[in-house]
Amino acid sequence: MSLDNAIWLAGILTEAAVIGLLFYRRIWRTFPVFCSYLIWDILSNAGAYLISTYRPASYFHAYFVETLVDSALQFCVLVELAWSVLRPIRSSLPRSAIVVIGVLLLLAGAVIWPFASFSGLAHYTSKVWLTLTQLQHTISILRILFFLLLAGGSQLLSIGWRDRELQVATGLGFYSLASVAISIVQTHQSTGPQYVRLEQFVVVSFLVSLVYWLVSLSQKEAERRAFTPQMQSLLLAVAGAAHSSRVALTESRSGNDRESGKP
């Protein structure tokens, strides 16, 4: 068995074990999107292998669809993690709070987008390939920043390394950091063997994240602590301000429609 096949098989088996653990310990109820992402990753990897083997002419189309779905799921995982972090005060938040979280992450991604186009990407002759690669880098950098935000603000957010949110974010952050670092190195490589060898490190880094999840998620979760009164007041104030702004904007649009005679 070649090294590539051995790493690929180890990744598939470890990812299947993580999914089994999520169902066994009923963690999927808290993180259904994360669980769906891992299931999708296994299916997409298996599909990509079959397509590249039996239908190589269709590989680009499959890769295009896979990248879009994968990026969308990864973005939704971040929204899910952020929403889960707010569990202690979710009952006090408006229903639109999760939408606000998604919008904030989208805005962060829009800020990251121009910086995710590394200078070495200019060697891509296809604009589609360039856009897909830039999209992957944007999502990776967003995951890194999300992890740093959770880890750096863990005291304020009353979460620790035994909390599922930080465990999931840590695995994503490590894999993303390795992926971005290796991508930067790859853009300066001129030979095929070097590029392929570095790509193996990306796969291995995800395997390390899977092993980390397998170990950390198998342990008993710490009882979730409540936010400090100061932090709770701050989060509720921010949520209230966002809700008020949305209501004011809606009323303003309705008033403009009435003035213009629109139904």
N, C-alpha and C positions, 0 to 999 in steps of 0.2 A: 504494500500500500504506500502510495506517495505521501510526502509530508503535507501537501495541500489537502488531500482526501482525509488524512488522519485528523488534521485540525478541524476540517469541516464536519466530520463525523462526531468529534468530541464536542463541538459547539452545538450540534443538533441534539445530542443526548443530554447535555447539561441544560440546555434551554427547555427541553421537554421535562426534565426533573424540576426545574424552577416552576414551570406551569403546573405540574402535578402538586407541588408544595403550595402554590397559591390556592388551589382548589381544596387541598386537604386541610389546610389551616383556615380556610374560608377568608383569606385575605382578598380574594377577587371581589368580594362584596364591597370592600372599601375602595379598591382600585380596579374597577372593571375595564377601564380604558387601557391601563398598563397591561393587564392580563391579555386583552385583545391584541395589543401591539406585539406581545411575545408570540402569540399564536400566529398572527399575520407574518411575523418575521420567519418563523419556521416554514410556513406554507410558501412564502415568496421565495425563500432560498431554495427549497426543493423544486419549485416551479422553474426558477431561473436555471437550475442545473439541468432539468429535463429539456428545457427549450434550447439551451446552448448545445446540448448533445444531439437532439433530434430535429430541432427547427432553428438552426443558427441564424437563418435569414430573418427571423421574427424577433431576435433577441433585443434589438434596439427599441422596438415598440413596447416590448414587455418591460424593459428597464425603465423606459419613460413613465409608464403607468405605475410601476413599482415605486419609483422615486417619489412621485406625487403623493401616492397613498401613504407611503412610509413617513414622509415629512408631515403630512396632515395628522397622522396618528401621534407622532412624537410631540407635535404642538399641543394636541389635546391632552396628552399625558401631563405636560407642564401645567395646563389649566386645572386638571384633576388634582395634581399635587398641591397647587396653591389653594384650591378650594378645600382640600382636606386639612391643610395647615390651619385654616380658619374655623375648624370644627367647634372650638370652645364658644364662639360667638355667632355661629351661623344662624341660629334661631333668631338673632336680633338683626340680621342683615336683610335687606330687601331681596326679592327673588332675582332682580337684575344684577346682583353683585357678581355672579359668575360670568355674566356677559361683560361687565366692566373689567374683570380679570383678563378675559380673552382679548379685549380691545387693548389693554395696556401691554400685553405680551406681543400683540400684533404691531403696536407702535415701536416697541423695543426691537422687534425683528426688522422693521423698516429702517430704523437707525443703523442697525448692524449691516444691512444688505450692501451698501456701497463699500464697506470695509472687508466684506467677505470675498471680494474679487482680488485674489492674490496676483501679483505681477506675472508669475509664471503661468497663469491660466491663459495667457495670450496665445499659447501654442495650439490651443484648440481651434480647429478650422471650422467646426460647426457651432453656430450660435446656440443651438439647442443644448449641446453638450456643455457649453460654457454656463448657460443659465441653470441647468440641472446641478452642476457642480457648485455653483454659487449658492443655490438653494440649500444644498446639503451643508455647506460651510456655515450658512446663516443659522440653520437649526442647531448645528453643533455648538456654535459660539453662544447661542441663546441658552442652551442647556448648561454650558459652563458657567455663565453669569447667574443663572437661576440657582445652581448648586452653591456658588460662592455667596449669593444673597442669603440662602437658607443657613449655610454653615456660619457665616459671619453674624447673622442676626438670630442665631439659635437661642441665646439667652433672652432676648427681647420677645421672641416668638414662643418661648417655653417649650422648646423641643430639644432632644438630644439624639445621640447615635443609636439609641434603642428604639427610637420612634420610626415607624415605617416610612414616613415622608422623607426623612433625611437619608434613610437607607437606600431607598429607590433613587433619590436624587444623586447620592454619592456614586452609585454604579453608573448612572448616565453621565455624570460629570467626568469621571475618570475615562470612560470610553470616548467621550467627545473630545477631551483634552488630547488624548493620544491620537485620535483621528485627525484633528486639526494640525497638530505638530507634524505628523507624518505627511499630511497633504502638502504642507509648506516645503518639507524636504523633497517630496516627489516632484514638485514643480521645478526643482533645480537639478533633477537627474536627467541624464541624456541617454541612458541605456535601458533597454527593456528589462534585463535580469534584475537590475537594482530596483526598478519600479515594482516588479512583482514581489521581490523579497520584502520591500517595505509594506506592500499590501498585506502580506502575511502577518506583520506586526499589528495591523489594524484588526484583523480577525482575532488574533491572540488577545488583544486588549479587551475585546468584547467578551471573549471567553473568560478572562479574569473577572470582569464585571458579573458575569453569570455565576461564577463560583462564589463571589462575594455575596450575591443575593441569596444563593442557596444556603450559605452559612448563616448570614444575618437574619434572613426571614424565617429560618427554622427555630430561632430563639424566641422566647416569650417577649411580647411587646410590652414596653413600659406603659404604665397608666398615664394617659394624657393629662398634663398639667394645665391648669387654667392660666390665661394671660394675667399679667400684672394689671392692677387697676388703671395705671397710667397708659399701658399699651392698649388695653381694651377700650379706653376712652378715645385714644388716638384713632384706632381702626374704625370705631363706630362713627367718629366725626368725619373721617375721610369718606366712608361709605355713605353717610348722610349727605355730604356735600356733593358727591357724585350723583346721588339720587335726585337731589334738588335741581342740579344743573340739567339733568335729563328731563325732568318734569317741566322746567322753565323753557327748555328748547322745544319740547312738544307743544306747549301752550303757545309759544311764539309762532310756530309753524301753523297751528290751527287758526290763530288770529290773522295771519297773513293770507291764509286761504279764504277766510270769511270776507276779508276786505277786497280780495280780488274776485269774489263771487264764485269761487270754486266750491263744489259740493263737499 
